[in-house]
Amino acid sequence: MASKKPRDTKRFTTLDAFLEEEGRREAFQATAIKEVLAWQIEHAMKKQGLSRKRMAERMGTSRSQIGRLLDPHDGNVTLATLQRAAAMLGHKVRLELV
């Protein structure tokens, strides 16, 4: 089996530059954002002693929907769902363009 030639990374000055060249920057950023949001929601749930089942009951949804909400790799969560979850936990979602 032939070994893969190591990539010359000297021309990359940032992770963004590397991901841009690989064509994966946008997907990486989306996953990172979702991962942070999922962590924040799960952390707030733990602080309040809320299980996924109880959170689903509060939101009027299913446990599987909460599972998708907390899955950092599931990007199919709407802003409305994020806002509802945040509100149930006493928080707000804040988005900004930079």
For each residue, the residues with C-beta under 8 A, 3 or more apart:
1:
2:
3:
4:
5:
6:
7:
8: 11
9: 12 18
10:
11: 8
12: 9 15 17 18 21
13: 17
14: 17 18
15: 12 18 19
16: 19 20 25
17: 12 13 14 20 21
18: 9 12 14 15 21 22
19: 15 16 22 24 25 28
20: 16 17 23 25
21: 12 17 18
22: 18 19 25
23: 20
24: 19 27 28
25: 16 19 20 22 28 29
26: 29 30
27: 24 30 31
28: 19 24 25 31 32
29: 25 26 32 33
30: 26 27 33 34 75
31: 27 28 34 35 72 73 75
32: 28 29 35 36
33: 29 30 36 37
34: 30 31 37 38 72 73 74 75 77
35: 31 32 38 39 72
36: 32 33 39 40
37: 33 34 40 41 82 93
38: 34 35 41 42 69 70 71 72
39: 35 36 42 43 72
40: 36 37 43 44 91
41: 37 38 44 45 69 70 85 86 89
42: 38 39 45 46 70
43: 39 40 46 47
44: 40 41 47 48 89 90 91
45: 41 42 48 50 51 52 55 89
46: 42 43 49 50
47: 43 44
48: 44 45 89
49: 46
50: 45 46 54 55 58 89
51: 45 54 55
52: 45 55 56 63 66 67 70
53: 56 57 63
54: 50 51 57 58
55: 45 50 51 52 58 59 66 85 88
56: 52 53 59 61 62 63 65 66
57: 53 54 60
58: 50 54 55 88
59: 55 56 65 66 84 85 88
60: 57
61: 56 65 66 81
62: 56 65 66
63: 52 53 56 66 67
64: 67 68
65: 56 59 61 62 68 69 81
66: 52 55 56 59 61 62 63 69 70
67: 52 63 64 70 71
68: 64 65 71 74 76 77
69: 38 41 65 66 74 77 81 82 85
70: 38 41 42 52 66 67
71: 38 67 68 74
72: 31 34 35 38 39
73: 31 34
74: 34 68 69 71 77
75: 30 31 34
76: 68
77: 34 68 69 74 81 82
78: 81 82
79: 82 83 93 95
80: 83 84
81: 61 65 69 77 78 84 85
82: 37 69 77 78 79 85 86 93
83: 79 80 86 87 92 93
84: 59 80 81 87 88
85: 41 55 59 69 81 82 88 89
86: 41 82 83 89 91 92 93
87: 83 84 90 91 92
88: 55 58 59 84 85
89: 41 44 45 48 50 85 86
90: 44 87
91: 40 44 86 87
92: 83 86 87
93: 37 79 82 83 86
94:
95: 79
96:
97:
98:
